[in-house]
Amino acid sequence: MGIELNILYITIYTFAFVLAVYTATAIFWLRLYHGNLRILLINVSLTHCVALSLAMVSEAFRIIRFDWSGLRMINNLNMIL
């Protein structure tokens, strides 16, 4: 139960972080280009790709961390047996 709850919290925090970065960058580009919508859409779509890439990388690190802890547990069981 505790591990599933931690995964849920990590997912929510990652989503909130990506959304905050996405929104802040959109506001920044809108102010920088004084409402030029075409440039805004190009930059926001690039930011969206970067934010999704960061989210996927953090998810991959999370999965790798759980796999390594599982491997350690298996090695400890082999040493005991």
Residue frames as qw, qx, qy, qz and C-alpha x, y, z in Angstrom:
[[0.000, 0.886, 0.463, 0.000, 0.00, 0.00, 0.00],
 [0.317, -0.800, 0.066, 0.506, 2.79, 2.40, 0.91],
 [0.408, -0.165, 0.565, 0.698, 4.70, 1.90, -2.35],
 [0.212, 0.585, 0.669, 0.406, 1.60, 2.47, -4.48],
 [0.140, -0.927, -0.303, 0.171, 0.84, 5.64, -2.52],
 [0.389, -0.605, 0.288, 0.632, 4.40, 6.91, -3.06],
 [0.358, 0.158, 0.665, 0.636, 4.12, 6.24, -6.80],
 [0.067, 0.804, 0.564, 0.174, 0.86, 8.19, -6.87],
 [0.262, -0.885, -0.063, 0.379, 2.46, 11.15, -5.06],
 [0.428, -0.337, 0.481, 0.687, 5.49, 11.09, -7.38],
 [0.286, 0.432, 0.689, 0.507, 3.20, 11.06, -10.43],
 [0.050, -0.906, -0.419, 0.008, 1.09, 13.95, -9.11],
 [0.348, -0.780, 0.124, 0.505, 4.15, 16.04, -8.21],
 [0.430, -0.085, 0.591, 0.677, 5.78, 15.35, -11.59],
 [0.190, 0.644, 0.638, 0.378, 2.59, 16.37, -13.42],
 [0.174, -0.934, -0.253, 0.183, 2.25, 19.54, -11.30],
 [0.431, -0.569, 0.309, 0.628, 5.90, 20.45, -11.93],
 [0.368, 0.176, 0.652, 0.640, 5.58, 19.95, -15.70],
 [0.060, 0.800, 0.559, 0.208, 2.36, 21.98, -15.77],
 [0.292, -0.875, -0.080, 0.378, 3.96, 24.81, -13.77],
 [0.419, -0.345, 0.464, 0.700, 7.00, 24.94, -16.06],
 [0.281, 0.428, 0.700, 0.497, 4.74, 24.83, -19.12],
 [0.049, -0.894, -0.444, -0.026, 2.54, 27.68, -17.86],
 [0.361, -0.779, 0.085, 0.506, 5.42, 29.87, -16.70],
 [0.413, -0.147, 0.559, 0.703, 7.22, 29.47, -20.01],
 [0.204, 0.625, 0.648, 0.383, 4.07, 30.28, -21.97],
 [0.158, -0.940, -0.253, 0.167, 3.59, 33.48, -19.95],
 [0.447, -0.569, 0.302, 0.621, 7.28, 34.36, -20.43],
 [0.369, 0.129, 0.637, 0.664, 7.13, 33.92, -24.22],
 [0.085, 0.794, 0.572, 0.188, 3.84, 35.82, -24.44],
 [0.238, -0.914, -0.065, 0.321, 5.34, 38.81, -22.64],
 [0.486, -0.389, 0.447, 0.642, 8.61, 38.60, -24.57],
 [0.245, 0.178, 0.670, 0.678, 6.99, 38.62, -28.00],
 [0.224, 0.224, 0.162, -0.935, 4.13, 41.00, -27.05],
 [0.641, 0.338, 0.473, -0.501, 1.38, 38.64, -28.10],
 [0.419, 0.462, -0.609, -0.491, 2.76, 37.41, -31.43],
 [0.863, -0.089, 0.305, -0.392, 0.67, 34.24, -31.53],
 [0.870, 0.406, -0.279, -0.017, 2.64, 32.30, -34.18],
 [0.331, 0.538, -0.645, 0.429, 5.97, 32.63, -32.35],
 [0.508, -0.376, 0.511, -0.583, 4.21, 31.92, -29.06],
 [0.946, 0.048, 0.088, -0.309, 2.75, 28.64, -30.36],
 [0.742, 0.462, -0.451, 0.181, 6.10, 27.49, -31.76],
 [0.109, 0.515, -0.649, 0.550, 7.94, 28.21, -28.51],
 [0.657, -0.266, 0.419, -0.568, 5.24, 26.72, -26.30],
 [0.964, 0.160, -0.114, -0.179, 5.18, 23.53, -28.37],
 [0.570, 0.475, -0.568, 0.354, 8.97, 23.25, -28.03],
 [0.227, -0.445, 0.587, -0.637, 8.65, 23.82, -24.28],
 [0.867, -0.099, 0.146, -0.465, 5.96, 21.16, -24.14],
 [0.876, 0.300, -0.373, 0.062, 8.31, 18.65, -25.80],
 [0.278, 0.481, -0.629, 0.544, 11.08, 19.51, -23.32],
 [0.506, -0.343, 0.445, -0.654, 8.72, 19.21, -20.34],
 [0.953, 0.025, -0.023, -0.302, 7.44, 15.83, -21.53],
 [0.709, 0.411, -0.514, 0.255, 11.02, 14.65, -22.07],
 [0.036, -0.467, 0.622, -0.628, 11.92, 15.66, -18.51],
 [0.752, -0.200, 0.283, -0.560, 8.87, 13.81, -17.19],
 [0.947, 0.197, -0.231, -0.102, 9.80, 10.66, -19.14],
 [0.470, 0.477, -0.608, 0.427, 13.41, 10.81, -17.92],
 [0.312, -0.399, 0.566, -0.650, 12.28, 11.16, -14.29],
 [0.899, -0.039, 0.102, -0.425, 9.87, 8.25, -14.78],
 [0.827, 0.350, -0.428, 0.102, 12.68, 6.13, -16.27],
 [0.177, 0.475, -0.658, 0.556, 14.94, 6.92, -13.30],
 [0.619, -0.278, 0.394, -0.620, 12.13, 5.99, -10.92],
 [0.961, 0.116, -0.104, -0.229, 11.61, 2.64, -12.69],
 [0.633, 0.447, -0.550, 0.312, 15.36, 1.95, -12.73],
 [0.152, -0.478, 0.599, -0.623, 15.58, 2.75, -9.01],
 [0.815, -0.155, 0.279, -0.484, 12.79, 0.28, -8.20],
 [0.913, 0.291, -0.285, -0.029, 14.40, -2.38, -10.41],
 [0.382, 0.509, -0.628, 0.448, 17.75, -1.94, -8.66],
 [0.430, -0.380, 0.550, -0.607, 16.13, -2.24, -5.23],
 [0.936, 0.040, 0.060, -0.344, 14.41, -5.41, -6.41],
 [0.763, 0.424, -0.457, 0.172, 17.72, -6.82, -7.67],
 [0.020, 0.513, -0.650, 0.561, 19.36, -6.05, -4.32],
 [0.718, -0.231, 0.375, -0.539, 16.55, -7.86, -2.54],
 [0.955, 0.217, -0.157, -0.129, 16.99, -10.90, -4.80],
 [0.519, 0.512, -0.577, 0.369, 20.76, -10.92, -4.19],
 [0.292, -0.450, 0.587, -0.606, 20.21, -10.74, -0.43],
 [0.893, -0.061, 0.187, -0.404, 17.82, -13.70, -0.61],
 [0.853, 0.376, -0.353, 0.075, 20.39, -15.69, -2.62],
 [0.214, 0.539, -0.642, 0.502, 23.06, -14.95, -0.02],
 [0.577, -0.324, 0.477, -0.579, 20.75, -16.09, 2.79],
 [0.960, 0.108, 0.071, -0.248, 19.79, -19.31, 0.99]]
